[in-house]
Amino acid sequence: MQNSGTTASLRGIDSVDGTVAWASGTNGTVLKTTDGGAHWQQCAIPDAATDGTTLDFRGVQAWDATTAIVMASGPGEKSRLYKTTDGCQTWTHLFTNPDTSGFWDGLQFIAGAGGDTGRIGYLIGDPVNGKFPEFLTFDYGKTWTAIAGRHPELASAKSGESLFAASNSSMILIRSSPFFVTGGSTSRSRTLELHVKHDPYIQFNFVGGSIPVKHGQSAGAFSVAAHLDPDSISAPDAAKFIVRASHVGDVLVAVGGDYKSPDESVGTCAFSVDGGARWTASTTPPHGYRSTVQWSEALKLWITAGTNGSDISRDDGRTWQPLDDGNWNALSLPFIVGPKGRIARLSPAALLFAK
């Protein structure tokens, strides 16, 4: 456990390299560490002079000790983006939700090198008029363009279908393409594949599958993560060239359940090995509702966590073993955050004692 210096409920965490990390949460809270969590710095509150202390920062994306963007989630104009480039001494307001009935759930940026770091990003929210609102930036978050109309099948939502903003991980980027999982009336995975039949003819096709996790008003798939196979490629086709976000050989794991029944383990995890087209329920699921999941390349295992603890899987989500019984919201290894200012750093030695 680490001393965060706050009692805010923390839902955003982004570890840059295990030494530098940023966290965010309720009451306009943003935290930063530059020494692996030995000390957490309280950042200036964005828009503190007006209503900044009323904002709930569910997501944070960081690139180093000086540059980060935080996403506030809330109804209508309470969903906003702010950016700092001076180590969180000051913040620039980037974007406010243009949909008065909207609610933002996920913010992700494409990993880049050098000057491209943080240039291209995606933003997604709960359905508005039957479609998931999506926004794209090409200029480091300065301006955002609505993109849902460019691929309506991806954006279309079923009645009662929604996203969850519990950990800023209901949407991830796989090979630079947005991939998200849903809950509410149904639980599905959604992504795109690009078909190029005869250059320059290009067609975007919706790809997705039903996820066998519990769903309902307070239930569904809350988080998804990927373990990508670096050697996987699309099967050649003489008639068309296909670019998929995911490939056979990739493993996707989705977790969730019902946050109002945190100790119920049935319907809390599923995995896919075909890019999310088909999902299989875990035979031994995590021991409760889970809001966050991540693959650790260094440890060669998966970790998932929720309000009644955490679990690990060494067989790509098929079976899980309890790790602890803490109260958690979000992961960005080696850090984990939760309510009442809870922050901890994973001790690899603890994995030896997983039940």
C-alpha positions as CSV (number, residue, x, y, z in Angstrom):
1,M,0.0,0.0,0.0
2,Q,1.1,3.6,-0.7
3,N,0.2,6.9,0.8
4,S,-1.8,8.9,-1.8
5,G,-2.5,11.9,0.4
6,T,-6.2,11.9,-0.6
7,T,-9.5,10.4,0.2
8,A,-10.9,10.8,-3.3
9,S,-12.2,7.7,-5.1
10,L,-9.5,6.9,-7.7
11,R,-10.6,5.4,-11.0
12,G,-7.9,6.6,-13.4
13,I,-4.3,5.3,-13.4
14,D,-1.6,5.4,-16.1
15,S,1.9,4.1,-15.4
16,V,4.4,5.5,-17.9
17,D,7.3,3.3,-16.9
18,G,6.8,2.1,-13.4
19,T,8.6,5.1,-12.0
20,V,6.4,7.9,-13.4
21,A,2.7,7.4,-13.0
22,W,-0.5,9.5,-12.9
23,A,-3.8,8.9,-11.1
24,S,-7.1,10.6,-11.1
25,G,-10.5,10.6,-9.4
26,T,-13.4,12.5,-7.8
27,N,-13.4,16.1,-6.6
28,G,-11.1,17.2,-9.4
29,T,-8.3,15.0,-8.1
30,V,-5.1,14.4,-10.1
31,L,-2.0,12.8,-8.6
32,K,1.5,12.2,-9.9
33,T,4.5,10.2,-8.8
34,T,8.1,10.3,-10.2
35,D,9.7,7.9,-7.8
36,G,7.7,4.7,-8.2
37,G,5.0,5.7,-5.7
38,A,7.2,6.5,-2.8
39,H,5.6,10.0,-2.9
40,W,2.4,11.1,-4.7
41,Q,2.1,14.8,-5.6
42,Q,-1.3,16.5,-5.4
43,C,-1.7,18.3,-8.7
44,A,-3.5,21.6,-9.3
45,I,-7.2,21.1,-9.8
46,P,-8.3,21.9,-13.4
47,D,-10.8,24.8,-13.4
48,A,-10.4,25.1,-9.7
49,A,-11.8,28.7,-9.7
50,T,-15.1,27.5,-11.2
51,D,-16.4,24.0,-10.8
52,G,-13.2,21.9,-11.0
53,T,-13.8,20.3,-7.6
54,T,-17.1,18.8,-8.8
55,L,-15.5,16.9,-11.7
56,D,-14.9,13.1,-11.6
57,F,-11.8,12.3,-13.6
58,R,-12.3,8.6,-14.6
59,G,-9.4,8.5,-17.0
60,V,-5.9,9.8,-17.4
61,Q,-3.4,9.3,-20.2
62,A,0.2,10.3,-19.6
63,W,3.5,10.4,-21.6
64,D,6.1,11.5,-19.2
65,A,6.4,13.5,-15.9
66,T,5.2,16.7,-17.5
67,T,2.5,15.8,-20.0
68,A,-0.9,14.2,-19.4
69,I,-4.6,14.5,-20.3
70,V,-7.4,13.8,-17.9
71,M,-11.0,12.8,-18.8
72,A,-13.9,13.9,-16.6
73,S,-16.9,11.7,-16.9
74,G,-20.4,13.1,-16.1
75,P,-23.7,14.1,-17.6
76,G,-23.4,16.5,-20.5
77,E,-20.8,19.3,-19.9
78,K,-19.4,17.5,-16.9
79,S,-17.6,15.3,-19.4
80,R,-14.4,17.3,-20.3
81,L,-10.8,16.9,-21.3
82,Y,-7.9,18.9,-19.8
83,K,-4.2,18.8,-20.6
84,T,-1.0,19.8,-18.8
85,T,2.5,20.2,-20.2
86,D,4.2,21.6,-17.1
87,G,3.9,18.7,-14.7
88,C,0.3,19.6,-13.6
89,Q,1.0,23.0,-12.3
90,T,-1.5,24.4,-14.8
91,W,-4.2,22.9,-17.1
92,T,-5.6,23.8,-20.5
93,H,-9.3,23.0,-21.2
94,L,-9.4,21.0,-24.5
95,F,-12.9,19.8,-25.1
96,T,-16.4,19.6,-23.5
97,N,-19.0,17.1,-24.4
98,P,-21.2,18.6,-27.0
99,D,-24.1,16.2,-26.2
100,T,-26.2,17.4,-23.3
101,S,-27.4,13.9,-22.7
102,G,-24.0,12.2,-23.2
103,F,-21.5,10.7,-20.8
104,W,-17.9,9.9,-21.6
105,D,-16.4,6.5,-20.8
106,G,-13.1,6.0,-22.5
107,L,-10.0,7.9,-23.7
108,Q,-7.1,6.2,-25.4
109,F,-4.1,7.5,-27.5
110,I,-2.1,5.6,-30.1
111,A,1.4,4.9,-28.9
112,G,3.9,6.9,-30.9
113,A,7.6,7.6,-31.0
114,G,9.3,11.0,-30.5
115,G,7.2,13.9,-31.7
116,D,4.2,11.7,-32.5
117,T,3.7,10.7,-28.9
118,G,0.1,11.5,-28.0
119,R,-0.8,12.9,-31.4
120,I,-3.7,10.6,-32.3
121,G,-6.4,9.7,-29.8
122,Y,-9.9,8.3,-29.5
123,L,-12.8,9.3,-27.2
124,I,-16.0,7.4,-26.7
125,G,-19.1,7.8,-24.6
126,D,-22.6,6.3,-23.8
127,P,-25.1,6.2,-26.7
128,V,-26.8,9.4,-27.8
129,N,-29.8,8.9,-30.1
130,G,-28.9,5.2,-30.5
131,K,-25.3,5.6,-31.4
132,F,-22.0,5.6,-29.5
133,P,-20.5,9.0,-29.9
134,E,-16.8,8.8,-31.0
135,F,-14.3,11.5,-31.4
136,L,-10.8,11.6,-32.9
137,T,-7.9,13.9,-32.5
138,F,-4.9,14.2,-34.8
139,D,-3.2,17.2,-33.0
140,Y,-2.4,16.0,-29.5
141,G,-5.9,16.7,-28.2
142,K,-6.3,20.3,-29.3
143,T,-9.3,19.6,-31.5
144,W,-11.7,16.7,-31.7
145,T,-13.9,15.5,-34.6
146,A,-17.0,13.4,-34.4
147,I,-16.4,10.2,-36.4
148,A,-19.4,8.0,-35.6
149,G,-21.0,8.8,-39.0
150,R,-18.0,7.3,-40.9
151,H,-18.8,3.8,-39.7
152,P,-22.4,3.7,-38.5
153,E,-22.5,-0.1,-37.8
154,L,-19.7,0.2,-35.2
155,A,-21.5,3.2,-33.7
156,S,-25.0,1.7,-33.6
157,A,-26.2,0.7,-30.1
158,K,-29.0,-1.6,-29.1
159,S,-31.7,-0.3,-26.8
160,G,-30.3,-0.2,-23.3
161,E,-26.7,-1.0,-24.4
162,S,-24.0,1.2,-22.8
163,L,-20.4,1.5,-21.8
164,F,-18.9,1.6,-18.3
165,A,-16.4,4.3,-17.2
166,A,-15.2,2.3,-14.1
167,S,-11.5,2.2,-15.1
168,N,-11.1,3.8,-18.6
169,S,-10.6,0.4,-20.1
170,S,-13.9,-0.5,-21.7
171,M,-12.2,0.8,-24.9
172,I,-8.6,0.0,-25.9
173,L,-6.6,0.4,-29.0
174,I,-5.5,-2.7,-30.8
175,R,-3.0,-2.0,-33.6
176,S,-4.2,1.6,-33.6
177,S,-7.9,0.6,-34.0
178,P,-10.5,1.2,-31.4
179,F,-11.9,-1.9,-29.7
180,F,-14.6,-1.7,-27.1
181,V,-16.9,-3.9,-25.0
182,T,-20.4,-3.0,-23.8
183,G,-22.9,-3.8,-21.1
184,G,-26.5,-3.0,-20.0
185,S,-29.1,-4.8,-22.1
186,T,-26.4,-6.8,-23.9
187,S,-22.6,-7.4,-23.7
188,R,-20.8,-7.2,-27.0
189,S,-17.3,-6.5,-28.4
190,R,-17.0,-4.0,-31.3
191,T,-14.2,-3.2,-33.7
192,L,-13.5,-2.6,-37.4
193,E,-11.7,-4.4,-40.2
194,L,-10.6,-2.7,-43.3
195,H,-11.2,-4.4,-46.7
196,V,-9.2,-3.2,-49.7
197,K,-10.5,-5.1,-52.8
198,H,-9.2,-3.0,-55.6
199,D,-7.1,0.1,-54.8
200,P,-8.3,2.7,-54.0
201,Y,-11.6,1.0,-53.1
202,I,-11.8,0.8,-49.3
203,Q,-14.6,-0.6,-47.2
204,F,-15.0,-0.7,-43.4
205,N,-16.8,-3.7,-41.9
206,F,-18.1,-4.1,-38.4
207,V,-16.7,-7.1,-36.5
208,G,-18.0,-8.1,-33.1
209,G,-19.4,-10.8,-30.9
210,S,-21.6,-11.5,-27.9
211,I,-19.7,-11.8,-24.6
212,P,-20.9,-14.4,-22.1
213,V,-20.9,-12.2,-19.0
214,K,-23.7,-11.1,-16.8
215,H,-25.5,-8.1,-18.2
216,G,-28.3,-5.8,-17.0
217,Q,-28.7,-2.2,-15.8
218,S,-25.7,-2.4,-13.5
219,A,-23.9,-5.3,-15.3
220,G,-21.9,-6.2,-18.4
221,A,-18.4,-6.2,-19.7
222,F,-16.5,-3.4,-17.9
223,S,-13.0,-3.8,-19.1
224,V,-11.0,-5.5,-21.9
225,A,-7.3,-6.1,-22.5
226,A,-5.2,-7.8,-25.2
227,H,-2.2,-10.0,-25.4
228,L,-1.1,-9.5,-29.0
229,D,0.8,-12.1,-31.0
230,P,3.7,-10.3,-32.7
231,D,3.9,-13.0,-35.4
232,S,0.2,-13.1,-36.3
233,I,-0.9,-12.0,-39.7
234,S,-4.1,-12.0,-41.7
235,A,-4.6,-15.0,-43.9
236,P,-3.8,-14.1,-47.6
237,D,-6.7,-13.7,-50.0
238,A,-6.3,-13.3,-53.7
239,A,-9.6,-11.3,-54.0
240,K,-9.1,-8.8,-51.2
241,F,-6.6,-7.6,-48.6
242,I,-7.9,-7.5,-45.0
243,V,-6.5,-5.4,-42.2
244,R,-7.9,-6.6,-38.8
245,A,-7.5,-5.0,-35.5
246,S,-7.0,-8.4,-34.0
247,H,-5.7,-11.7,-35.4
248,V,-5.8,-15.4,-34.7
249,G,-3.0,-15.8,-32.1
250,D,-4.1,-12.7,-30.2
251,V,-5.8,-13.3,-26.9
252,L,-8.5,-10.9,-25.6
253,V,-9.9,-11.0,-22.1
254,A,-13.1,-9.2,-21.0
255,V,-14.2,-8.8,-17.4
256,G,-17.2,-7.5,-15.6
257,G,-20.3,-8.8,-13.9
258,D,-22.7,-6.8,-11.7
259,Y,-21.1,-4.0,-9.6
260,K,-24.2,-4.1,-7.3
261,S,-23.4,-7.8,-6.5
262,P,-19.6,-7.6,-6.0
263,D,-19.2,-11.1,-4.5
264,E,-21.0,-12.9,-7.3
265,S,-18.4,-14.7,-9.5
266,V,-20.7,-16.2,-12.2
267,G,-20.5,-14.3,-15.5
268,T,-17.5,-12.1,-14.6
269,C,-15.0,-13.1,-17.3
270,A,-14.7,-14.4,-20.9
271,F,-11.8,-14.7,-23.4
272,S,-11.5,-14.7,-27.2
273,V,-8.8,-16.1,-29.5
274,D,-10.2,-14.8,-32.8
275,G,-10.3,-11.1,-32.5
276,G,-13.5,-10.9,-30.5
277,A,-15.8,-12.6,-33.0
278,R,-16.4,-15.4,-30.5
279,W,-16.1,-15.5,-26.8
280,T,-15.9,-18.3,-24.2
281,A,-16.7,-17.9,-20.5
282,S,-14.0,-18.7,-18.0
283,T,-14.3,-22.2,-16.4
284,T,-13.0,-20.8,-13.1
285,P,-13.9,-17.1,-13.1
286,P,-12.6,-14.4,-10.8
287,H,-14.0,-14.4,-7.3
288,G,-16.3,-11.4,-7.9
289,Y,-17.3,-8.5,-10.1
290,R,-14.3,-7.0,-11.9
291,S,-13.8,-3.6,-13.4
292,T,-10.2,-3.8,-14.8
293,V,-8.0,-6.3,-16.4
294,Q,-4.4,-6.3,-17.8
295,W,-1.9,-8.6,-19.3
296,S,1.7,-8.4,-17.9
297,E,4.3,-9.3,-20.4
298,A,7.0,-9.3,-17.7
299,L,5.2,-11.7,-15.4
300,K,3.5,-13.7,-18.2
301,L,0.1,-13.6,-16.6
302,W,-3.2,-11.7,-16.5
303,I,-4.4,-9.6,-13.5
304,T,-8.0,-8.5,-12.9
305,A,-9.4,-6.6,-10.0
306,G,-12.7,-5.2,-8.6
307,T,-14.3,-4.0,-5.4
308,N,-13.8,-7.3,-3.6
309,G,-10.3,-8.1,-4.6
310,S,-8.0,-9.2,-7.4
311,D,-7.2,-12.5,-9.3
312,I,-4.5,-13.8,-11.6
313,S,-4.7,-16.2,-14.6
314,R,-1.8,-18.0,-16.2
315,D,-3.9,-19.7,-18.9
316,D,-5.2,-16.7,-20.8
317,G,-8.4,-16.2,-18.8
318,R,-9.6,-19.8,-18.7
319,T,-9.1,-20.1,-14.9
320,W,-8.4,-17.6,-12.2
321,Q,-6.8,-17.7,-8.7
322,P,-7.5,-15.1,-6.0
323,L,-4.6,-12.7,-5.3
324,D,-6.1,-10.4,-2.6
325,D,-9.4,-9.1,-1.1
326,G,-8.8,-5.4,-1.5
327,N,-11.2,-2.8,-2.9
328,W,-10.0,-1.7,-6.3
329,N,-11.2,0.1,-9.4
330,A,-8.4,0.4,-12.0
331,L,-5.0,-1.1,-13.0
332,S,-2.0,0.2,-14.8
333,L,0.8,-2.2,-13.7
334,P,2.5,-2.1,-11.4
335,F,-0.1,0.2,-9.8
336,I,-3.7,-0.3,-8.8
337,V,-6.1,2.3,-7.4
338,G,-9.5,2.3,-5.6
339,P,-11.9,4.2,-3.4
340,K,-10.9,6.5,-0.5
341,G,-7.5,7.2,-2.1
342,R,-6.3,3.6,-2.2
343,I,-3.1,3.1,-4.2
344,A,-0.9,0.1,-4.2
345,R,2.1,-1.3,-6.1
346,L,2.2,-4.9,-7.1
347,S,4.9,-7.0,-5.4
348,P,5.9,-9.8,-7.7
349,A,6.8,-11.9,-4.7
350,A,3.1,-11.9,-3.7
351,L,2.3,-13.8,-6.8
352,L,4.1,-16.8,-5.4
353,F,1.4,-17.0,-2.6
354,A,-1.6,-16.6,-4.9
355,K,-4.2,-19.1,-3.7
